[in-house]
Protein backbone atom coordinates (compact mmCIF):
# COMPACT_ATOMS: atom_id res chain seq x y z
CA UNK A 1 0.00 0.00 0.00
CA UNK A 2 1.31 3.44 -0.89
CA UNK A 3 0.29 5.96 1.71
CA UNK A 4 1.97 8.65 3.79
CA UNK A 5 2.23 7.55 7.41
CA UNK A 6 0.71 10.87 8.50
CA UNK A 7 -1.78 11.85 5.76
CA UNK A 8 -3.53 15.22 5.91
CA UNK A 9 -6.81 15.25 7.75
CA UNK A 10 -10.18 16.09 6.22
CA UNK A 11 -11.09 19.72 6.18
CA UNK A 12 -7.48 20.92 6.00
CA UNK A 13 -6.94 24.22 4.26
CA UNK A 14 -4.87 24.18 1.06
CA UNK A 15 -1.86 25.55 2.90
CA UNK A 16 -2.04 22.67 5.40
CA UNK A 17 -2.08 19.88 2.81
CA UNK A 18 1.23 18.09 2.42
CA UNK A 19 2.36 17.68 -1.18
CA UNK A 20 4.75 14.85 -2.00
CA UNK A 21 6.82 14.43 -5.16
CA UNK A 22 7.01 11.22 -7.17
CA UNK A 23 8.52 9.97 -10.38
CA UNK A 24 6.30 7.67 -12.43
CA UNK A 25 6.15 6.14 -15.89
CA UNK A 26 3.35 6.90 -18.31
CA UNK A 27 3.26 5.88 -21.99
CA UNK A 28 6.88 4.80 -21.70
CA UNK A 29 8.05 8.19 -20.43
CA UNK A 30 9.32 9.36 -17.06
CA UNK A 31 7.15 12.04 -15.46
CA UNK A 32 7.20 14.19 -12.35
CA UNK A 33 4.06 13.92 -10.24
CA UNK A 34 2.64 15.62 -7.17
CA UNK A 35 0.71 13.62 -4.60
CA UNK A 36 -1.97 15.03 -2.32
CA UNK A 37 -3.79 12.49 -0.19
CA UNK A 38 -4.13 9.39 -2.38
CA UNK A 39 -4.22 11.17 -5.74
CA UNK A 40 -1.44 12.14 -8.12
CA UNK A 41 -1.29 14.78 -10.82
CA UNK A 42 1.40 15.38 -13.41
CA UNK A 43 3.39 18.49 -12.61
CA UNK A 44 2.64 19.73 -16.12
CA UNK A 45 -1.11 19.60 -15.37
CA UNK A 46 -0.68 21.63 -12.20
CA UNK A 47 1.48 24.51 -13.35
CA UNK A 48 2.16 25.93 -16.84
CA UNK A 49 5.75 25.35 -17.97
CA UNK A 50 6.38 23.08 -14.99
CA UNK A 51 9.37 20.70 -14.95
CA UNK A 52 8.36 17.43 -16.58
CA UNK A 53 10.78 15.18 -14.70
CA UNK A 54 12.62 15.10 -11.40
CA UNK A 55 15.86 15.88 -13.24
CA UNK A 56 14.28 19.04 -14.68
CA UNK A 57 13.02 20.06 -11.24
CA UNK A 58 16.50 19.60 -9.79
CA UNK A 59 17.87 21.83 -12.53
CA UNK A 60 15.26 24.53 -11.81
CA UNK A 61 14.38 24.18 -8.15
CA UNK A 62 13.07 27.76 -8.06
CA UNK A 63 9.76 26.33 -9.30
CA UNK A 64 9.24 24.01 -6.33
CA UNK A 65 7.28 26.44 -4.17
CA UNK A 66 5.01 27.39 -7.08
CA UNK A 67 4.32 23.71 -7.73
CA UNK A 68 3.51 23.03 -4.09
CA UNK A 69 1.11 25.95 -3.85
CA UNK A 70 -0.62 25.08 -7.12
CA UNK A 71 -0.97 21.40 -6.16
CA UNK A 72 -2.49 22.28 -2.78
CA UNK A 73 -5.32 24.22 -4.42
CA UNK A 74 -8.57 22.22 -4.71
CA UNK A 75 -9.05 20.91 -8.25
CA UNK A 76 -12.48 21.18 -9.90
CA UNK A 77 -13.92 17.68 -10.20
CA UNK A 78 -14.88 18.32 -13.82
CA UNK A 79 -11.25 18.93 -14.79
CA UNK A 80 -10.00 15.35 -14.91
CA UNK A 81 -6.39 16.32 -15.65
CA UNK A 82 -6.33 18.53 -12.56
CA UNK A 83 -8.29 16.12 -10.39
CA UNK A 84 -5.63 13.48 -10.99
CA UNK A 85 -5.60 9.71 -10.68
CA UNK A 86 -5.41 7.38 -7.74
CA UNK A 87 -1.96 6.24 -6.69
CA UNK A 88 -2.66 2.58 -7.36
CA UNK A 89 -3.15 3.42 -11.04
CA UNK A 90 0.39 4.81 -11.33
CA UNK A 91 3.56 2.90 -12.24
CA UNK A 92 5.97 4.33 -9.70
CA UNK A 93 9.68 4.74 -10.23
CA UNK A 94 12.19 5.71 -7.54
CA UNK A 95 11.78 9.44 -6.74
CA UNK A 96 15.27 10.00 -8.18
CA UNK A 97 15.53 7.11 -10.67
CA UNK A 98 19.27 7.45 -11.39
CA UNK A 99 21.14 9.57 -8.85
CA UNK A 100 24.47 10.97 -9.94
CA UNK A 101 25.94 9.26 -6.91
CA UNK A 102 24.74 7.44 -3.82
CA UNK A 103 26.80 8.27 -0.75
CA UNK A 104 26.12 5.85 2.09
CA UNK A 105 27.15 5.86 5.74
CA UNK A 106 27.84 2.83 7.90
CA UNK A 107 27.74 2.40 11.66
CA UNK A 108 25.74 5.56 12.24
CA UNK A 109 23.33 4.55 15.03
CA UNK A 110 24.52 4.13 18.59
CA UNK A 111 22.49 0.94 19.10
CA UNK A 112 23.76 -0.52 15.81
CA UNK A 113 27.35 -0.11 17.03
CA UNK A 114 26.37 -1.67 20.36
CA UNK A 115 24.83 -4.76 18.74
CA UNK A 116 28.17 -5.34 16.97
CA UNK A 117 30.12 -4.92 20.20
CA UNK A 118 32.17 -2.00 18.89
CA UNK A 119 32.75 1.59 19.94
CA UNK A 120 30.88 4.27 17.97
CA UNK A 121 33.08 5.76 15.21
CA UNK A 122 34.67 9.15 15.78
CA UNK A 123 33.90 10.25 12.21
CA UNK A 124 31.43 9.01 9.57
CA UNK A 125 32.21 5.76 7.76
CA UNK A 126 31.47 6.63 4.12
CA UNK A 127 31.10 4.25 1.18
CA UNK A 128 29.31 4.23 -2.19
CA UNK A 129 26.47 2.32 -3.78
CA UNK A 130 26.23 2.28 -7.56
CA UNK A 131 23.22 4.11 -9.09
CA UNK A 132 22.32 0.93 -11.04
CA UNK A 133 21.23 -0.60 -7.72
CA UNK A 134 18.22 1.77 -7.47
CA UNK A 135 14.68 0.37 -7.74
CA UNK A 136 11.26 1.67 -6.78
CA UNK A 137 8.55 0.94 -4.25
CA UNK A 138 7.00 -2.48 -4.96
CA UNK A 139 9.87 -3.46 -7.28
CA UNK A 140 11.44 -6.88 -6.75
CA UNK A 141 14.78 -7.16 -4.95
CA UNK A 142 16.57 -10.13 -6.46
CA UNK A 143 19.92 -11.87 -6.26
CA UNK A 144 21.66 -14.99 -7.50
CA UNK A 145 22.16 -17.36 -4.52
CA UNK A 146 25.24 -18.75 -6.26
CA UNK A 147 26.76 -15.26 -5.97
CA UNK A 148 25.40 -14.06 -2.64
CA UNK A 149 24.06 -16.28 0.12
CA UNK A 150 23.68 -13.89 3.07
CA UNK A 151 21.47 -10.97 2.08
CA UNK A 152 20.31 -8.49 4.71
CA UNK A 153 17.84 -5.59 5.05
CA UNK A 154 18.75 -2.09 6.34
CA UNK A 155 16.07 0.57 6.84
CA UNK A 156 17.49 4.05 6.23
CA UNK A 157 16.49 7.68 5.90
CA UNK A 158 17.61 8.96 2.48
CA UNK A 159 18.48 12.62 1.93
CA UNK A 160 18.13 14.02 -1.61
CA UNK A 161 20.44 16.94 -2.32
CA UNK A 162 18.78 19.91 -4.04
CA UNK A 163 21.65 22.40 -4.44
CA UNK A 164 25.33 22.05 -5.20
CA UNK A 165 27.12 21.68 -1.86
CA UNK A 166 30.87 22.14 -1.42
CA UNK A 167 32.50 22.91 1.93
CA UNK A 168 29.21 23.85 3.57
CA UNK A 169 28.93 24.48 7.29
CA UNK A 170 26.85 22.12 9.41
CA UNK A 171 24.59 24.98 10.52
CA UNK A 172 23.73 25.69 6.86
CA UNK A 173 23.71 22.12 5.55
CA UNK A 174 19.96 21.41 5.60
CA UNK A 175 19.42 24.38 3.25
CA UNK A 176 20.95 22.19 0.53
CA UNK A 177 18.35 19.43 0.92
CA UNK A 178 15.51 19.02 -1.57
CA UNK A 179 13.77 16.39 0.51
CA UNK A 180 13.70 12.99 2.16
CA UNK A 181 12.58 9.50 1.24
CA UNK A 182 12.76 5.93 2.55
CA UNK A 183 15.64 3.67 1.58
CA UNK A 184 16.60 0.04 2.07
CA UNK A 185 20.38 -0.48 1.97
CA UNK A 186 20.13 -4.15 0.99
CA UNK A 187 23.48 -5.84 1.60
CA UNK A 188 25.14 -9.14 0.66
CA UNK A 189 27.00 -9.75 3.93
CA UNK A 190 29.18 -12.55 2.55
CA UNK A 191 30.40 -10.33 -0.29
CA UNK A 192 30.84 -7.38 2.05
CA UNK A 193 33.06 -9.38 4.38
CA UNK A 194 34.81 -11.44 1.73
CA UNK A 195 35.82 -8.37 -0.29
CA UNK A 196 36.98 -6.51 2.84
CA UNK A 197 35.30 -3.41 1.44
CA UNK A 198 31.64 -2.72 0.95
CA UNK A 199 30.91 -1.50 -2.58
CA UNK A 200 30.17 -4.80 -4.37
CA UNK A 201 28.10 -6.29 -1.56
CA UNK A 202 26.03 -3.10 -1.37
CA UNK A 203 25.65 -2.47 -5.11
CA UNK A 204 24.10 -5.54 -6.68
CA UNK A 205 21.29 -4.66 -9.08
CA UNK A 206 18.06 -3.92 -7.13
CA UNK A 207 19.92 -3.47 -3.82
CA UNK A 208 18.84 0.16 -3.27
CA UNK A 209 15.06 0.53 -3.10
CA UNK A 210 13.99 4.17 -2.75
CA UNK A 211 10.56 5.70 -2.27
CA UNK A 212 7.67 5.70 -2.42
CA UNK A 213 7.57 9.52 -2.34
CA UNK A 214 9.93 12.41 -1.77
CA UNK A 215 8.82 14.67 1.07
CA UNK A 216 10.23 18.16 0.63
CA UNK A 217 12.56 19.55 3.26
CA UNK A 218 10.06 22.16 4.48
CA UNK A 219 7.77 19.32 5.60
CA UNK A 220 10.50 17.83 7.82
CA UNK A 221 12.23 20.63 9.72
CA UNK A 222 14.04 18.14 12.00
CA UNK A 223 15.24 14.95 10.27
CA UNK A 224 16.57 13.74 13.64
CA UNK A 225 13.09 13.29 15.11
CA UNK A 226 11.54 10.55 12.96
CA UNK A 227 10.47 7.03 13.86
CA UNK A 228 12.04 4.45 11.53
CA UNK A 229 11.36 0.72 11.25
CA UNK A 230 11.74 -2.36 9.07
CA UNK A 231 9.31 -5.27 8.97
CA UNK A 232 10.12 -8.50 7.13
CA UNK A 233 7.24 -10.85 6.28
CA UNK A 234 5.16 -9.47 9.12
CA UNK A 235 7.91 -9.47 11.77
CA UNK A 236 9.10 -6.10 13.06
CA UNK A 237 12.89 -6.39 13.15
CA UNK A 238 14.09 -2.78 13.33
CA UNK A 239 12.45 0.01 15.29
CA UNK A 240 14.21 3.20 16.34
CA UNK A 241 14.34 6.98 16.06
CA UNK A 242 16.62 8.91 13.73
CA UNK A 243 17.58 10.75 16.91
CA UNK A 244 19.84 7.77 17.68
CA UNK A 245 22.13 8.69 14.78
CA UNK A 246 25.72 9.31 15.79
CA UNK A 247 26.09 11.90 13.01
CA UNK A 248 22.92 13.69 11.95
CA UNK A 249 21.97 14.57 8.39
CA UNK A 250 23.41 18.10 8.63
CA UNK A 251 26.69 16.79 10.02
CA UNK A 252 26.95 14.20 7.24
CA UNK A 253 26.34 16.77 4.50
CA UNK A 254 28.99 19.05 5.95
CA UNK A 255 31.47 16.17 6.36
CA UNK A 256 31.00 14.84 2.84
CA UNK A 257 31.06 18.27 1.21
CA UNK A 258 34.47 18.95 2.68
CA UNK A 259 35.83 16.04 0.64
CA UNK A 260 33.76 16.10 -2.57
CA UNK A 261 30.99 18.06 -4.22
CA UNK A 262 27.42 17.00 -3.59
CA UNK A 263 25.26 17.76 -6.62
CA UNK A 264 21.49 18.12 -7.13
CA UNK A 265 19.94 14.66 -7.23
CA UNK A 266 22.70 12.95 -5.24
CA UNK A 267 21.32 10.65 -2.55
CA UNK A 268 22.79 10.37 0.93
CA UNK A 269 21.91 7.22 2.89
CA UNK A 270 22.26 8.03 6.58
CA UNK A 271 22.81 4.59 8.13
CA UNK A 272 20.63 1.90 9.66
CA UNK A 273 19.47 1.30 13.23
CA UNK A 274 20.01 -1.88 15.23
CA UNK A 275 18.16 -5.10 14.46
CA UNK A 276 19.72 -6.08 11.13
CA UNK A 277 19.54 -9.77 10.36
CA UNK A 278 23.21 -10.69 10.55
CA UNK A 279 23.51 -9.61 14.20
CA UNK A 280 20.32 -11.22 15.46
CA UNK A 281 20.46 -14.48 17.44
CA UNK A 282 19.53 -16.55 15.56
CA UNK A 283 20.36 -14.69 12.38
CA UNK A 284 17.42 -13.57 10.23
CA UNK A 285 18.71 -13.12 6.69
CA UNK A 286 16.46 -12.55 3.68
CA UNK A 287 14.85 -15.47 1.86
CA UNK A 288 13.04 -15.94 -1.41
CA UNK A 289 9.48 -14.62 -1.02
CA UNK A 290 10.18 -12.29 1.92
CA UNK A 291 8.43 -8.92 1.86
CA UNK A 292 10.35 -5.98 3.34
CA UNK A 293 8.61 -2.83 4.57
CA UNK A 294 10.66 0.20 5.54
CA UNK A 295 8.53 2.84 7.25
CA UNK A 296 9.60 6.34 8.25
CA UNK A 297 7.37 8.78 10.08
CA UNK A 298 6.05 11.64 7.90
CA UNK A 299 7.30 9.94 4.72
CA UNK A 300 5.55 6.61 4.26
CA UNK A 301 6.17 2.93 3.57
CA UNK A 302 8.61 1.43 1.09
CA UNK A 303 7.64 -2.16 0.24
CA UNK A 304 9.69 -4.66 -1.77
CA UNK A 305 9.48 -8.42 -2.25
CA UNK A 306 12.56 -10.66 -2.44
CA UNK A 307 13.31 -13.20 -5.18
CA UNK A 308 16.32 -15.43 -5.72
CA UNK A 309 17.22 -16.01 -9.36
CA UNK A 310 19.99 -18.20 -10.75
CA UNK A 311 21.93 -16.65 -13.61
CA UNK A 312 20.83 -13.61 -15.59
CA UNK A 313 17.50 -12.02 -14.68
PEQUIUR-V296573 format. One record per residue. N is the residue number from 1. RES is the residue in one small letter. PHI is phi in whole degrees, 0 to 359 (999 if undefined). OMEGA is omega in whole degrees, -180 to 180 (* if undefined). Layout:
# PEQUIUR-V296573
n-><N,N>
res-><RES,RES>
phi-><PHI,PHI>
omega-><OMEGA,OMEGA>
This chain:
# PEQUIUR-V296573
n-><1,2,3,4,5,6,7,8,9,10,11,12,13,14,15,16,17,18,19,20,21,22,23,24,25,26,27,28,29,30,31,32,33,34,35,36,37,38,39,40,41,42,43,44,45,46,47,48,49,50,51,52,53,54,55,56,57,58,59,60,61,62,63,64,65,66,67,68,69,70,71,72,73,74,75,76,77,78,79,80,81,82,83,84,85,86,87,88,89,90,91,92,93,94,95,96,97,98,99,100,101,102,103,104,105,106,107,108,109,110,111,112,113,114,115,116,117,118,119,120,121,122,123,124,125,126,127,128,129,130,131,132,133,134,135,136,137,138,139,140,141,142,143,144,145,146,147,148,149,150,151,152,153,154,155,156,157,158,159,160,161,162,163,164,165,166,167,168,169,170,171,172,173,174,175,176,177,178,179,180,181,182,183,184,185,186,187,188,189,190,191,192,193,194,195,196,197,198,199,200,201,202,203,204,205,206,207,208,209,210,211,212,213,214,215,216,217,218,219,220,221,222,223,224,225,226,227,228,229,230,231,232,233,234,235,236,237,238,239,240,241,242,243,244,245,246,247,248,249,250,251,252,253,254,255,256,257,258,259,260,261,262,263,264,265,266,267,268,269,270,271,272,273,274,275,276,277,278,279,280,281,282,283,284,285,286,287,288,289,290,291,292,293,294,295,296,297,298,299,300,301,302,303,304,305,306,307,308,309,310,311,312,313>
res-><x,x,x,x,x,x,x,x,x,x,x,x,x,x,x,x,x,x,x,x,x,x,x,x,x,x,x,x,x,x,x,x,x,x,x,x,x,x,x,x,x,x,x,x,x,x,x,x,x,x,x,x,x,x,x,x,x,x,x,x,x,x,x,x,x,x,x,x,x,x,x,x,x,x,x,x,x,x,x,x,x,x,x,x,x,x,x,x,x,x,x,x,x,x,x,x,x,x,x,x,x,x,x,x,x,x,x,x,x,x,x,x,x,x,x,x,x,x,x,x,x,x,x,x,x,x,x,x,x,x,x,x,x,x,x,x,x,x,x,x,x,x,x,x,x,x,x,x,x,x,x,x,x,x,x,x,x,x,x,x,x,x,x,x,x,x,x,x,x,x,x,x,x,x,x,x,x,x,x,x,x,x,x,x,x,x,x,x,x,x,x,x,x,x,x,x,x,x,x,x,x,x,x,x,x,x,x,x,x,x,x,x,x,x,x,x,x,x,x,x,x,x,x,x,x,x,x,x,x,x,x,x,x,x,x,x,x,x,x,x,x,x,x,x,x,x,x,x,x,x,x,x,x,x,x,x,x,x,x,x,x,x,x,x,x,x,x,x,x,x,x,x,x,x,x,x,x,x,x,x,x,x,x,x,x,x,x,x,x,x,x,x,x,x,x,x,x,x,x,x,x,x,x,x,x,x,x,x,x,x,x,x,x>
phi-><999,258,201,299,288,228,291,295,279,292,84,293,285,307,291,268,277,285,246,254,256,224,245,220,250,219,53,79,243,285,222,266,235,239,251,233,63,245,240,231,233,296,304,294,274,265,219,302,61,286,301,271,223,297,299,292,297,296,281,222,290,293,271,299,298,299,298,299,293,293,291,283,288,301,262,302,300,288,267,300,296,280,291,83,239,287,301,292,273,259,271,284,248,299,307,245,298,222,299,300,208,244,259,244,232,258,53,247,239,305,291,290,295,298,294,268,72,235,285,301,293,269,212,301,264,255,216,238,243,284,301,291,276,285,223,259,306,71,284,275,264,227,205,272,295,282,262,226,246,228,257,233,262,208,290,214,276,256,253,257,284,248,223,300,237,218,55,274,277,303,294,256,297,291,290,264,264,283,181,227,213,274,221,231,277,299,222,272,296,294,290,302,282,294,281,62,208,255,298,296,294,262,243,301,309,80,271,221,298,226,136,281,231,252,264,294,301,294,278,230,294,231,289,262,222,237,287,223,208,223,241,240,49,87,253,285,248,231,203,201,238,296,293,276,299,287,239,287,303,296,297,293,298,298,298,295,290,286,259,207,283,265,247,306,95,296,243,248,268,262,101,243,284,291,106,296,295,291,257,278,231,283,299,233,270,287,232,305,94,298,244,257,233,264,234,231,308,74,245,142,237,252,241,216,258,262,220,263,223,271,79,295,281>
omega-><178,180,172,180,176,-177,179,-180,178,178,179,175,-178,-179,-179,-174,179,178,178,178,174,166,-180,180,177,-179,177,-177,175,179,174,179,176,-175,169,-175,179,178,-180,174,174,179,-179,178,-177,-174,177,178,179,173,-178,-178,177,179,178,178,-180,179,-179,-174,176,-179,-174,-178,177,179,-179,-179,180,-178,-179,178,178,180,176,-177,-178,-179,-172,-179,180,-180,175,180,179,-176,-177,178,-172,172,-176,166,172,-179,171,-170,179,179,174,173,175,179,-176,-176,178,173,-174,172,-179,-177,178,174,-179,-178,176,179,-179,177,176,180,180,172,-176,174,-171,174,-178,166,-179,179,179,177,-173,171,-172,168,179,171,179,171,-174,177,178,-178,175,177,-175,-177,-178,-175,-171,177,173,176,-178,168,178,178,177,-178,-178,-180,178,-176,177,180,179,177,-179,-177,-180,-165,-176,176,-179,-177,171,-179,-173,175,177,177,173,-178,-178,-170,170,-174,-179,176,-180,-178,-179,-180,-176,164,-161,-167,-176,-178,179,-166,176,178,179,-174,175,173,177,174,1,-176,171,179,-174,-172,-179,179,-178,-178,180,180,179,-179,-176,172,-179,-178,171,177,179,179,175,-178,179,-174,175,178,-174,172,175,174,178,178,174,177,-179,-176,-179,179,-180,179,180,-179,-179,-175,173,-177,-177,-178,171,-174,178,-179,173,-179,178,175,-165,178,-175,176,179,177,178,-170,-173,-178,176,179,4,179,176,178,-174,-179,176,179,177,173,-179,176,172,179,177,179,177,179,179,-175,178,-173,178,178,-177,175,171,-178,179,180,-177,177,*>
